[in-house]
Amino acid sequence: MFHSNNYLQSILAVIILGIAGSSAYAGDVSMSLSSREAYVGSPIQMQISINNASDYEQPVLPQIDGVEVRSAGAPSQSSQVTIINGRRTESRSVVLRYLITPRRAGTFEIPALTFKVDGNSVETKPFRFVATKSETGDLLYVELAGKKDKVFVGQPLEMTLKIYIKPYRDQKHELTLSEGDMWNMISDHTRWGSFQKRIEEIANNRQRPSGKEVLRKDDQGGERAYYMYEIDAQVYPTKAGKISGDDIQIVVNYPTALGRSRDPFDSFFEDSPFGGSFMSSPFSNRLTVTASRPVVAEAAVDTTEVLPVPAQGRPLDYRGAVGQYQIVAQASPVDVNAGDPITLNLGIIGTGPMELVQAPPLSELPELKQFKVSNQPLAGYVKDDSKVFSTTIRPRQAGITMIPAIPFSFFNPETEQFETVHSDPIAITVEKAESLALDAIVGAKGTHSKVQNKTQSTAALEPSFINIDTLSALTSQEPQTAWSWWWLSVVLPPVLWVITLATRYRRWFAERMPSLRSPRNRCFNQISSAGDQAAIADALLRYMRKLFPARESSGTADSSNESAPTIGAMRAAGFYELAAEAELLMEQLSHSQDSYGSRVDIEEQRAAAIELVNRLTTRMQSQSKRQIRRSPATRGRNSKRTKIAQSFVLLLGLASMSTTVMANETTATAPVSASQVLLSQEQREMILKDANESYREGLALAKTDVVDAKDLFLQAANQYQMLVNAGISNASLYFNLGNAYLQSDQLGRAIANYERALKLEPDNRQFQANLNAAQAMVQTANTPQEVTGPDRNLLLKLENANSILVKTVGSQVIIMVLVFSSFAFWGLVIWRTMGYKLSLWKCATLPGLLLMISLVSIYLHAENTVQQGNAVIVEQHLQLHAGDGEQFTEVAVLDSAEGHRVQTLAHRGSWTQIQTGRGQIGWVPDRVLELL
């Protein structure tokens, strides 16, 4: 019976521990608001925390009447690993943030949000908050006026938005803010409605609406001065009735106070050709808005009437277009077999809102009944005043000679009638479908026998496919940084200037930063502010310890005993009289009453302590002067020489440091994989030996038996990869793996591993030669290419010009120009900072320009050899999906994509979102990528 009870207790304990463990790692969800009170137009933040969850779905944002809800950015994630008694536990936290902006006053409720966490449905608690409207008074008025009495739904309408803001006047400084300052007070949370696009255009052009001062009647009927801003835009009414301004809400952070800041560095820029105020530092003496409150106003709208599009006489293919339009069509190819796809592009040109124009319902058109047409709605793209749609149609039978004219119907507001236009018919030839022969779709990849010839023109060193078989490939390495010694000449002189500047203005910093004050001044402040004798004694003891450091006693907390080692150090230094006075004063400070029982005067003791500090300081200074004696005749001259010597010594120190760093490289810790295959040293050596033997056998069979050779290369690659998965990060191992992948027709994985080898040894020319050989095999036809435009064309011109410069003078000459110009420029700046009178704008202009030009040249030279992206495609044909799964539609198909670099944007499950060099964005499975 006793044993059975123990057995049941053990089972019960295991069950309890299992339940506790599962609950500890279950997803925990909570929601909170940054505030339960808000102003209209000013957002508060909603935060959803998800703890200890391996997978989650983002909740659907609720629709709340009168409240705008939007995401505040990407989720923030954090994780923590804890190991206690050899037991490893992990915790993970994800925080989702949303901005809640009330658009009217009232009490609102955020409903409970339901979403899945680790496959289970969770529900948050509802939250209520209140929004109040800050009193506008006569500070802000908004008017919306149209230029027509009536328009139809969807018809363009020219409208003007007028904003009246009362100028803010500061009585204290007798200053009225300008119209530009008042425009800058408009909040980022303003809702512009139909004028949003126009506002963005103005901002992108680095402009703003100009304001003018006008007189306007306020709510009491009196005329007041206002700044009026007019914004013209073309809007498209979406519903019938009176023109509405409900989507417009202007929020102004109206100033309530101004403040002033001061600048200690004005004299440094006094000889600037732009004037001291323009070149002043961030501490400049100017007024800023120090307090404000939100002021919100809705638009008052005129009587423009919006009429509905009539229902009578609507064509069957009408899809809501209002305006005047034309349609054109283009097809490719035009010579096909029955059932082959034909790409049909439709272009619609018109005067209406092109983003709202829909494609003709091709699947419903009787003109296209001889073709198989998708019934899915087409998503077009807008360019200027046109919109282009693309789809695929397939001829159902042979003998079709043309694609008939495609109709497009619209409502013309000028004639108030429906009209239909047609594209021109397109002649095509459709032959009878033929069966495909097997030999038309079966092919073999070429060998790599011409790799050397392809790379000889681009690399001085030929690629080598002989692997490194030493055991050193099993030793992990730390990645080496690629920055060179000469970067010290760019980084250290500015640091030296900052130090010189801080030394020059140390008095100003000391006044504002107590930690920089002298020990004597700190002691004075502490004694002056001391409220009792203990504080005076503590301040005095701290100062004496600064002057006479001694071993601390650890026996008692009494101040007289604490000061004994310090006073002893004073006597040892020859300050017998002052030591006796300090001992007596410390003894008096330790008692609140004198020897006659009377209460001591703390002010007398405060004065005695200050007097003792002054005498100690004077005695220490006089002793220092006796130790360092200088002739009065040479003292003034030596001060100037000291300044000169300091600058030259520091510059020579920089040069010597640069020379020293030439022989050393900075290293960074290589990332360690979270999940690794555990292998003993013997197992690693055996796997490396087998991999090297398989690779050598593959090289021996490459000329006689390609199939078996590639099998051996693949076997070697799998074995090298096993070592990498075991946590070995070694350049030679990555090089071997790259060779094995390249010989087994896995070009993308080969390029990825050559890149990893170069990250560990960036100066290895053999690794670079093999990478060049692999990249020369990447196909460029029908692959994503980088988009060109004005900015990119300018960059290409700069890169080409810089390439000519580097080839002409050499990179070493440019580096030397960089070094000397940096020392010259910053030397002059430091010289000026030390107080010598010279014009920086005359003396430092040339070295400054040379410094900038050489920096840009070196940067472009480095960037010219670096490809963008942090992942390599490892498959030849790739489909980009709109979401993280095969069920999502394809947004792009990439041919000959293997070996190209892409940038990863997001990861979800076993899918990754990428962006190609051409700007295409889509989701692909993780298996098609190698992350670098």
N, C-alpha and C positions, 0 to 999 in steps of 0.2 A: 504494500500500500504506500509505503514511503517513497519507493522508487517511482511508482506510477505518478504520484503527486509532483515529484521533481520533473518528470518527463512532460506532464501537462504544463507546468510553469515555464519550461524552456520553450515549448511551442507557442504559448501565449506571449512570451517576451519577443520571440521572432516576429510574430504577427504585429505586435505593437510597434516594434522598430521599423517594420516595413511600412506600416501606415504613416508613421512619423516621417520617414524618409520621403515617401511619395508626396506628402503634404508640403514638405520643405521645398521640393523642386517644382511644385505645381505653379502655373502662371498666376501671378497676383496683379490685379488691375485696379487702379485708383484714378480718380479725376478730381481736379481742383481748379479754382478760379483765382487770378491774381487779386481781384477785388470784387466785392458784391455791389459796389456803386460805381457808376460810370457817367461821363458826360456824353451827350449826343455828338457823334462824329469823332470821338476819341476812343480807341480800342482798349479792351482789357484782354488778358491772355488766359486761354483755357489750356490746361496741361493734362495729358493722359499718360500715366506711368505704367509700363508693363514689365514686371519683374519675373525673372527665372522662367522665361518662355523660350522654346526653341523655334517656334514659328507663330506668326500672327498675321491677321488681316487688318488693314487700316479701316477704321469705321467710316461709314458714309456720313458726310457732313449734313447736319439737319437743316431743314428749311424753316426759318423762324421769321414770321411776319414782322417787318420793321427792324430786323437785325441782319447784318452782313457777316457771314462766317467764311473764313478762308484760312488756308494753311499758312503757318509762319515759317516754313522751310522744311528741309529734310529732317527725318527723325534723328535724334542723337542717341548713340549707343555707348554703353560702357560695360565692361566685364571685370570680374575679380576671381582669382584662383587662390584657394586656401588649402594648405597641407598641414594637417594636425595628426601627429602620431602615424605618419605615413599614409594617411587617408586623404585623398584629394577631392575637394569639393569646388564646384564652379557656380558663380552667380552672374546673371546677365540682366541688364536693365536697358529698356528702350523708352524714350520719352518723345511723345508726339505733342507738338505745340500748334495752337490755332489762335487766330486773332478774331475776337468778337467785337464788332463795331455796331452800336445802336444808331439807327438813323432817325429815330423819333423818341420823344420822352415816354416813359411808362415803365411798367413792371413786366419782365420777360422771364421765360423759363426755358432753359436748355433741357430738352427731353433726354430720357435715358437712351444711351447709345448701346446697340447690340452688335457684337462682332465676334469672330472666332479667334481663340488663342489656344494653340496646341490641339486643334481640332474640336475644342469645346466652345460652346456659346457662352459668352460672358456679357454682363449688362452693368453699365455704370449707373450711378445714382443721378436723378435729375437735380439741376441747380437753378435757383431763381436769383435774379439780380435786378436792380433798379437803375434806370437811366434818367437823368435830369438834363434839361436844356439850360446852358449858361445864358443869362440874360443878354440879348443882343443890344437892346435899346436903339440908339441912333448911330451905332458904330458901323453897321454893315447892311447894305441893300443889294439885291440881285434881281435883274430884269432879263427876260428872254423875249426877243421880238423877231417875228418872221417878216419876209419881204413879199409875201403873197397873201391874198385873202383866203384862197382855198387851194388845196392840193389833194391828190389821191394817195391812198396808202401805197408806200413804196416809191413815190415820186420824189425826186430830189428837191429839197427846199433850202434856200439860203437863209440862215438865221444868224442873229447877233446876240451874244451873251454880254451883258453889261454888269460890271461889278463895281459898286461904290464902297470905298473904305474910308472912314474918317481918319485923317492924319493924327498920329499920336504926338502929343507935345509934352515934353518933360519940363516941369516947372522949375525943378532944382537946377538943371543945367541950361535952361532956357533954349531948348533945342527941339525942333520939329523934324520927325523922320521924313525922309524923301519918299517919292512914289516908288522908287526901286526897293527901298528898305521895307515899305509896307507890303509890296508884292511878295517879298521873300517870307513874310509872315503867314502866307497861305499854307495850310497844313498838307502833308503828303497824303492824309486820309480824306482829302476832298474827293467827292464823287462828281466827275465831270459829265457823265452820261454820254450824250451824242457828241460832245465836244472833246472826248478823251483822245481820239486820234489826232485832232488838230493840236491839242496841248502837247502830245508826244512829238509831233513834227516840229513844233517850236522849240522844245527842249533839245531834240537831236541836233538842231541847227545852232545850239548854244545862244538862243535868243529868249526873249520874254515879251509879253504884251506891254507896249509902252502906255503909261498912264498920264493923264493930264488933270490939273486941278479945275474943278467945276463947282458951281453952286447948285444945291439940290434941297428941296424941302424935306424936312424930317417928319416924324409922325405928328408933331404938334403944329405943323404948317409953317415953321420958320425956316428960312434959308440958311444952310450951313455949307462950309467948304468940304469937298470930298475929292479923293483921287478916283477917277473913273478909268476903268480898263475895259476895252472892247475887244472881243474875240469873235471873228467871223468863221463860220464853218458850214459845210453842206451836210444836212441831216436827212434821214429817210424815215418818215413816220411809219410805225408798224401797226397802228390801230386807228380806227375811225373815231371821230369826235373832235373836240377841241385839242389844239396842240398842247402837249403835256410837258411839264418840266419836273416830273416826279423823280426822274433819274438823276437830277442835278442837286447837289447839296454842297455848298461852299463852307469850308471850315477854316477859320482864321485864328491863329494863335496871337491874339491881340496883346501888345506889350502893356505891362503895368509898372515896370521899373527898368531903369538903365543903370549900368555900373561902369567903372573905369579901371583900367590896368596900366601898369607902368613898365617902362623898358630901360634896363641899365646899359644896353649895348648900342644906343643911338650913335655915339661918337665913332664907333667902329665902321659905320657905313657913311660917314659924313662927306667923303669925296666921291660918292656914287654919282654918275651922271644922271641918274633917275631921281635923286633926292633921297634924303634920309627916311622920310615917311614911307616911300614906296618899298625901300629895301629893308625896312625895319624887321626886327625879330618877332617871334610870337608873343613877346611881352610888351608889344607896342602900346603907346599911350593913346588909347582910343576907347570910345564908348561901345558897349555891347548890351544887348537885351538880357537882363538877368532874371526877369519874371514875366509871365504871360498867363492868359486864361483863354480857353477855347470859346470862340464865338461862331455860331452856326446860323446860316440863312438859306432858305429855299428860294427858288426862282419864281418871281411874279411873271405870268405869261400873258401875251396879248391874245387877240380873238381870232387868230388864224384857224380855219376849219379844215379838218382832214376828212375826205370823202372815201367811202369804201369802193373798191373795184366792182363794177356791176357784174351781176351773175348772168344776166341775159346775154346770149350770143357768145359765151365762152367756148373756144375750141376744145376738143377732147384732150389735146396734147398740151394745153396751157398749164404752166407750173408756177404762176405768180410773178412773172417778169413784168415790170412797169418801166416804160421808157421807149427808146428806139434802138433796134438791134439789127445786126447782120450775122450770118452763120457761114462758115467755110469748113470743108472737110478734106482730109488727106488720109490715104491708105497705103500700107506697106506690109508685105509685098503685094504686087498686083498679078503675078503669075504663080498660081498655086494649084494644088490638087484638091479634090473634094474632101472636106473635113479638116484641111489645114487651117491654122489660125491666120487671120489677117488683123493687123493692128489698125484700128480706126481712131483717128484723132479729130476731134471737133473743136473748132475755135469760135467763140461767140464774142462779138464786139458790140458795145453799146454805151448808152449814157446813164444807165441806172446803177444801183449798187451791185457791182459785179460779184462781191462775195456772197450775195444772196441768190444769184442766178443758179438755177438747176438745169441739168442736162435734159434734153428731150427724152421721153420714155421710150427708148429704142425697142425694148421687148414688146411694147404695145403698138408699135407702128405697123400698119399693114404693108407699107413699102418694103419692110425687111423680113417678110414672112419666109423668103427663100434662104434666110440665114439663121443660124443658131446664135442667139444673143442672150447674154446674161441678164437676168431680171434684177440684179443688185443695183442699187443707186450708185452713180458714179461720183467720185470725189475729184473735183478739178482743182486747179491752182490759178490764182489771179496774177496777172502781170499787166500793170498800167490799166488801160480801159478794156481789157479782154480777159476771157477766162477759157482755159483749155481743159478738155476732158479726153481721156484715153480709155479705150476698151478693146476687147477682142471679139471678132465675129468669125463664124465658120460657115462657108457655103455648104448647103445640104446636098447638092447634086452637081454633076458636071454640066457644062453648057451655059452657065450664068456669065453674062457679058459685062455687067456693070453693077456697081453699088448705086442704088437710086438716090435721088435728091432727098436730103434729110430736112424735115420741116422744123421750124421753131416759131412758136406763137408768143405774142406779148400784147400788153395793153398800152396803147399810145395815149398819154394824157393830153397831148396837144389836140388830137382829133376826137378824143374820148371814145375811141373805137378799138376793137381787137384786130390785130394784123398778124399775118403769117409770112415769114420769109423762108427760102429754101436754099440749101447748098447746091453746088453744081454736082451732077452725077460723075462718078469715077469709073472709067473703063477698066475691067479686069478680065483675066483669062483663067477659067477653072477647068482643069483637065481631070480625067478619070483617075481615081486613087490607085496606086500600085503598091504591092506588098514590098516591105523592106527586106533586103538580103541580109543574112547574118554578118557577112564580111563587111557591111557598111557601118555596123555599130560596134565591131570588135576591133580594138587597137592595142598597141603596146607602147609603153613609155620608152623614150630613148635613154641611152646610157650617159654617163658623165665623162666620157673620154675626152671631151673638148673643154673641160673645165679650166685647164691651165691656159689654153689659148684665149679664153674669154677674159681672163683676169690679168694677163700680162700687161695690157695697156693701162690698167687702172691700179695695179699694185706693183711695187718694186720687188716684192718677194712672192714666189710662186706658192700656191697652196700645197700642203703636205697632208697625205692621207695615211701616214704611218703613225699609229697610235703610240702613246707614252705608256710603257709597261712597268715603270718603277713603282715601288710600294709607297712612294711619297704622294701618289694620287689618293691615298686613303687618309691623308691628314687634312683636316678642315682648315680653311684660310679665312682671313678677314678681308673684306673688300677694301681696295685702295682708292683713295680719293684721287680725282684727276687734276686737282688744282695744283699749280706750280709755284715755285718759290717766289716768282716775281709778283705774285698777288700781295705779298707783304708790303711792297712799295706802294700799293694802292690802298691797303687797309690801315697800315700803321701810321702813316703821316697824318691822316685825319684824326686818329686817336691821340696822337701827340699834340695836335692843335687843340683838341678838346681839353687835354690836360693843361696846356698853356693857358687856355681861356679861363679854365677854372682857377688856376693860380693867379691870373691877372685880376680876376674879379672875386677873389676869395673873401674880401671884406663884405661885399654885397651878399654873397652866399652865407657868410657867417651870421650876418644880421637876421637872415630869414630861416636859417637851419641851425638850431641850437647844437646839434651834434658836431658841427664844424667850428664852434667857438673854441677859444683857447681854454685850457684847464683853469687859468686864473679867473677869466670872466665867468665861466660856469660856477666856480666856487663863490664868487661875489653874488651871483644871482640866487644861488641856493641859500646863502647866509641871509641875504636880504629878505627872501620869502619864507624863511624858517619861522615856524610858529611856536617852537619850544626849544629848550636847551639841547635836547637829543638831536634835533635836526641840525643845529649849528655845529655840534660836535661831529656829526656824521659828515657834513660838508667839509669841515676843516681837516678831518682825518683822511678823506678821499684825496684832497689836494696834497697833503704831506706825503701820502703814499706815492703819488705821481712823481714828486721830486726825489723822494728817498725810498725806493722800493726795498722791501725787506721781507723775510720769511714770515708768513702769517702765523700768529698764535692761535691755538684751537682749544684753549682751556675754559674760557669764561666769556660771557657776553658783555661784561663791564667795559665801558668805553675807555676808561683809564688803562685797563689791562690790554685792550685791543691796540692802543696807541703805543704801548711800550716798545715793540720791535721797531716801529717807525722812528720814534724819538731816539732809540739807540743808534739807528742808522744816521740820524742827524749828528749825534755826537761823534760818530766815527768819521763823518765828513768834515769835522772841525767847527760845526755850528753849536758850540757849547752854550752860549748865552741864549740863543733862540730856542735851543732844545729845552732849557730850563723853563723859559717862558711858556712854551707850548705845553710842557708837562703840567705846569701850574694851572693854565687855562683849561686843559682837558679835565683836570681834577675838579675845578670849579663848575664846569658844565655838567658834571655827573651828579651834582647835588642841587636841589632846588632852594636850599637855605644855606646861609653862611655859617661860620663857626659860632656866632652869637645867637643863632636861631632866627635871624631875620630873613625874609624872602628876598632873594637877589633880584637886581634889575636886569631883565633880559636884554634891554637896549644897550646897556653898558657892556655886557658880554658880547653882543653882536658887533659893537664898535671895536672891542678888543680883538675879536677874531679877524675882522677886516684889516686892522692895523698889523696883526701878525702876518697875514697873507702878503701885505704890501712889503713888509720888511724881508720876508723870505724871498719874494720875487726879486727885490732890489739886490739882495745879497747874492743870489744865484746869478743874476746878470753881470754883476761886477766881477764875480769869479770867472765867468766865461770870457769876459773881455781880457782879463789878465792872462788867460791861457792862450788867446789868439791876439797877438799884438801886431798892429799895422802902423805904418808911417802915415801921419796926417797928410803929407804931400801927395802920396800915391793912393789914398783911400778913394777919392772921387774918380780917379782915372781907372782904378781896378774895378769899380762898380760897373762901368761901361764895358770893360773887357770881360767881366763875368757874364754879362748878358750875351755877348758875342760868343764866348766860349761855350756857354750852355747850349746854344742853338747848334753850333758845329759838332759838339760832342754827341748830342742826341741824334743828329743826322748820320754821323759816322757809326753810331751804335746801331741804327736801322740798317745801314749797309752791311755791317758785319753780321747782324742777325739774318739778313737775307742770304748771305753767302753760306752761313751755317745750315740753314734750312734746305739748301740745294741738295744736300746729301741725305736728307730724311724725307719720308713720306708719311702723311697723317693717315691713320687707319680708322675705320669705323666697324662696329660690331655687326657681323652678318646676321640676317634674320634666321631664326630657328623654327623649323616646322613644328606645328602643334602635335601632329600625329606622325610618329616615325616607326619604322620597322626595326626591332631590336635585333642586332646581330653582334656576335662576339668578334674579336679581332681575327681569330682563325677563320671564321666563316667569311669575313670580309676579304681576307687575302685569297681564300679559295675562289670566291666569286670573281674577283678581279683577274685571277689567273685564268679561269675558264673563259671569261669574256675576251681577254686578250688573245687566247688561242683560237676562239671562234672567229674573231675578226681577222687574224692572220690567215686562217684557212680560207676565209671568204676572199681575201685578196689573192690568194694563190689560185682559186677557182674562177675568178672574175673573167678571165679571158677564154676559158674553155667551157664553163657551165654557169651561165648567168643566174639561172633559177636557184641552184643549190647555193651559189654565192650570196644571193640576196637573203636566202633563208638563214645562212650563218650570220650575216650582218644584222638581221633582225633579232636573232638569238643573242648576239653580243649587245645590241642596244637594250634589250630587256634586262640583261644582267647588269649593265652599267646603271640603268635606271633604278634597279633594286638597291644599289649602293647609294644613289642619290636619295632615295626614299628612306634610307637608314640614317639620314641626317648629315651625310658628308658633303661639304661645300668646298670643292677643290677645283681650281682652274683646269688642271690636267684631266681630271675626271670629266668635266663638262666638255672639254675638247674631244676626248675619246667618244663620248656619247654623241656629240655633234657629227663626228665622222661616221659613226655607225648608222645614225639616222639618215645622213645624206646618202650613204651607199645603199640603204634599203628603201629609197624613194620616198622618204618622209621629210620633204624639204622644209616645211614650216617648223617642225621640231628641231631640225638641224640648226636653223638660223637662231632659234630661241636659245639653244645651248651654247652656240658660239658667243652670243651676246652675254650670257651668264659668265662664260670664261673671261671675256674682256672686262666685265665689271670687277672681277677679282684681280686681274692683271691687265690694266688698261694700256700698258706700253708694250705688250707682247705683239710683235709684228707678224708672227706666224699665225696667231689667232685671228688677227685682222685680215690676213691674206685668205684664210679659209672662209671667213665671213663674207669677204668680197666675192669669192667664187660662188658661194651659195646664193647670194643676192643677185648675181648676174644671171642665175637660172630662173629667177622669178619672172613669170610672164606678165606683160603689161597690157596686152590687148583685152578689152572688155572688162577691165578691172577698175575699181574706184580710184579716181585721180583727184588730186587736190584742186579745189575750185580756185579760179583766177579772178581777179577783180582789180580795181584801181590800187587798193592797198597792197595786194599780193604782187602786182606787177612792179610797183615801186620797190618792194622788198627784193624782188628778183633782180632788178637793175642794180640795187645796192650790193647784193651778193656777187653779181658778175663783176662790178667795178672793184670790189674788194679782192676778188680772186685774182684779177690782173695785178693789183697792187702787191699782194702777197707773193705772186710769182716773180714780180720785178725786183722787189727789194728783199724779200725773204721774211719769214715770221720772226727770226731772231732780231733783225733790225727794228721791226715794229715793237718788239718787247723792250729793246734797249731804249727806244724813244719813249715808251710808256714809263720806264723806270726813271729816266732823267727828267722828263717833264713833270712827273708826280713829285719828285724831290724838289724841283725848281718852284713849282706852283705852291705847294704846301709850305716850302721854306719861306717864300715871300709872305704868305699869309701868317705864318708863325712870327716872322720878323715884325710884321705890322702889329700883331697882337701883343708883342712884348713892349710896344710903345714907340717904336721908331717910325718917323714920318716918311711915308712913301705912298705913291698912288698905286693901289692894286690894279686899277682899271688900265693903267698904262704899262706897268711892269709884268703883271701876271696874266694878261690876256693871251699872249702867244703860247706860253707853256700850258695854260688852261685849255686852249683849243687843241693843242697837240695831245694833251692827256685824254680829252674826250674822243678825238678821232682815233687814237690808238686803241682805246678801250672798245669802241664800236667795231673797229677792224678785227680785233682779236675775238670779240663775241661772235661776229658774223662768220669768221673762219671756223670757230668751234661748232656753231649751229649748222653750218653747211654740211658737216659730216655726221650729224645726229638725226636719226629718224624719229618722228613723233609717234607716240603711242606706247602703251605699256603691256601689250599682248600681241601675239603672232597667230594668224589664222593657219590651221594645220589641215584644212580640207580644200580641195580644188573648187568645188561648187558649194555655195553657201546661200541659204535663204534667211533673210531678216524678217522676223515676225513682229507683229504689233504688240504682242504680249509674251509672257513667260510660259509658252506652251505651243505644241503643234496645232492646237485648235484655233489659235489666233491667225488672222489673215497675214499674208506675206506683204511686207512693205517694199521689199527689194530683193532681187536675185543677183548674186555676184558670181561671175564666171572667172576662172583662172585666178582665184583669190588666195591660193596657198602661198604662204611666205610674206604676205602683206601685213603691215603693222596697223593696229586699231587701238582706240582708247576705250577702256571699260568705264561705264557710267554708273551701273547699279548691278546688284546681284540678288537673286531671289530663288531659293531652292536650288535646283540644278541648272538654272538659266542665268545668263549674263546679258545685260544691255550694253551695246557697243556703239561707237561712232566711227565711221570710216573716214579716210582722208578727204572724201568728197562731201562729207557732212551728213551722210545717210545714217539714221539711227534706227536700231531695231534690236530684238532679242534673239540670242542664239544659244544652243546647248553648251554647257561647259566643256564638253569633249572636243569641240572644234577650236579651242583656244589653248595657247600656252602662255601663261602669265610670266612676265619678266621680273 
